[in-house]
Amino acid sequence: MAVQYLLRSNFVGLSLARLKSSKKANLVQYLHRQMTDEFSKEARTHSYRARSAFKLIEINKRFEIIEPGSVVVDVGSAPGSWCQVLLEIIRPNENTGGYILGIDLKPMLPIKGVDLLGSSNITHMETHEAIRRRLTNREVDAVISDMAPNPTGDKQVDHARIIDLCRHVVHLFINDHSPVIPLRRGGSFLCKIWDGTERNAFVSELRQHFGHVRSIKPQASRDDSGELFILATAKK
């Protein structure tokens, strides 16, 4: 029994050491990539909270879904880089009439000129009521979402889960009677997905409500990532 215990203890200790070594190696690899990545460097230069800022910048330059004075809801807004970009475009602090609402499950550091709902689950009714109160009957020009579930490592499971999240956001603005987010006719919806078998069905669903739907892979999306953005414009 003592021998078995020692063998088991040595095995567990070795396994933990390997796990710690693996985690350390992954962290070193991540930090190296962040320090050498072009968009991460640019994010630090411009004081953006994340490199994902450049994805929204590129998409908006190409399709002009957001402009000065727009009213925009950013779902899954932490850490806040998309809100920072929105602030630069919309300029609500200059009395343009624009408004930005950022919502995330995580708490968020304040961004002057942006209305933030941190620690708020977008699937919960209390969050829906808080959104209605913040919007105060404003018509929304665009709903954007860089939201994603925590990955499991199973690509198909992760794909299905992120599509479900996107569908949930869509349901917040397609209810004709009492939408949580009153997206105006002609408005736009932008969301992130991880590519997979349900993409075409999701795009078909969006085409029932929008005049144009397209898939986009911005330059700031990593080449080895299955990340895509679905842009739906000209809401019917």
N, C-alpha and C positions, 0 to 999 in steps of 0.2 A: 504493500500500500504506500509506504514511504517513497519507494522508487517511482511508482506511478504518479504520486503527487509531485515529486520533483520534476519528472519528465513533463507533466502537464503545466507546471509553473514556468518551466523553461520555455515551453512552446508558446504559452500566453505572452510571456515577457518578450520573446523574439518577435511574435506577431505584432505586439504593440509598438515595438521599436521600428519594425518595418513600416507600420502605418504612419507613425510620426515622421519617419524619414520620407515617405511618399508625400505626405501633406506638406512637409518643408520644401521638397523638390518642386511640387506644384505651385507653392507660394512664390518661390524664387523665380520660376518660369513666368508666372503671372506678372510679378513686379518688373521683370526684364521686358516683357512685352509691352507693359504700360509705359515704361520709360523710353522705349525705342519707337513706339507706334506714332505715326505721323499725326493722327487725329487726337490722340491723348496729349501730345505735346501742344497742339493748337488749342485744345481745351484749357490747358494750364495757362497758356499765353493770354487767352481771352477771359479767364476766370470763370469758365463754365464749370458746373458741378460734375459733368460727365461728357465723354466724347460723343454721346448720342445726340448732343445739340446739333452736330453737323448733318445728321440724317434729316432732321426737320428743316434746317436751313436749305439743304439741297432740294428737298421735295417742294418747299414753298417757292424757291426760285424758279423751278420748272413749271409749277402748276398754279401758283398765286392763289392759294385757297385762303390765305390770311393777309390782311392789309391793315393800315392804320385805322383805328376805330372799330375793328372787329370785336365781336363777343365770342369767346372761345372757352370751351370746357375741356380740360386736360385730365383724362382719367388714368390713374396710375402714374402720377406726376413725380414721385420721389426718384432721385434726390432733388430734382428741380431744374435740370438743364433745359428741358423743353419750355418750362415757364419763363426761364431767363430769355430764351429766344423770342417767345411770344411778347414779352415786355419790350424788347427792342423793336419789334415790328409794329405792335399795336399802339404803343406809347400812351397808355391810359392816364399817366401822370400829367400829360399835356392837354387835358380836357378834350380829348378826341371823341369821347363818348364810348370808348372801348372798355372792355371788361374781361378779366381772366379769372377763371375758377379752376384751381388745381385740387385734385382729390387723390388720396392714397391711403392704403392700409397702414403704412408706416407713418410715424410722426415726421414732420418736416420743419426745417429751419425756415424762418420767415423770409419772404422776398418782397421788398417794398413795391407796392403797386399791384400785387397779386393776392387774391383772396384764396386762402388755403384751407382745405378740410383734411387735416392729417388724422391718423388713427381712425380711419373711416372705411368700412367695408362696403364696396359698391353694390354688393348683393343684398344688403340689409335695408329694411324699410326706413329705419331711423336716418340712414344716410340719404335716402331718397327725399325725405322730408327736409333735411338740412339743405340739400341742393335746391329744392323749390324755394326755400326761404332766401337763400343767397341770390338766386337769379331774379327774384322779385318781378316776375312776368316779362323779363327780357327775352327777345327772340335771339336764338343762338345761331351764329354764322357757321361755326365748325365745331365738331367734336373730334378730339384726337386722343389716341391711346397708344402708349408705349408699354402698356401693362403686360406682365407675363407671370405665370405661376412658377413656383420653385420647381426646377427640373428634377425629374426622377432618374434620368439616365436612359429611359426607354423612349425612343424618338416618337413612336406612334402614340404612346400614352400622353407624352408632353404635347404633341401636335393636337390631339383631341381636346386636351384641357385648355389650351390657349384659344382654340376656336370657340369653345364653350364660353370663355370669358368675353370674347369679342361679340358673340351673339347676345350675351346678357347686356352689353352696352347698347347694342342696336335696339333691343327691346325697350330701352329707356326713352328713345325718341321716336319710335314708329307707332306708338299708341296714339291714335287720332283723337281720342276723347280727353285724356288727361296725361299727356306725356310728362315724365319726370324732367326731361331736357327738351324744351320746345325748339327743336332744330327747324329753322325756317325753310320754306320752299326755295330751292336753288342752293341750299347749304351743302356742306361737305362733311365726310366722315373718313378719318384716317386711322388705321389700326395695324399693329404688328402681329404677325403670325410666325410660327415655325412651319415650314412647308411640309405638306403631306397629302394623304389621300382625300381629305375633306375640303381642300382648298376650292376646287371647282364648284362643289355644292354650295359653299359659303358665298362665293362670287355670284352664283346664280340667284341666291336669296337676296343679295344686295341689289341686283339688277331689277328686282321687282319694285324697289323704292328709289333708285337713282338712275339718272340718264347715262352715266358713264362710270365704269368700274375697271380699274387696272391694277396690275401687280408691279411693284417697284422694288429694286434692290439698290439702295443708295451706295455710293462709293465708300462711305464710312462703315457699312456693314462688312464684317470680316468675311474673307473669301471662303473660309472653311465652315461658315455658319449657314444653317438652313433658314435664317431670318429673312423674311420678306415683309413688305408693307402693302396693305390693300388700301387703295384710295378710291373712294366713291364720291362723285361730284354730281351737281345738278339734281338735288333731291326733288322728287316729284310731289 
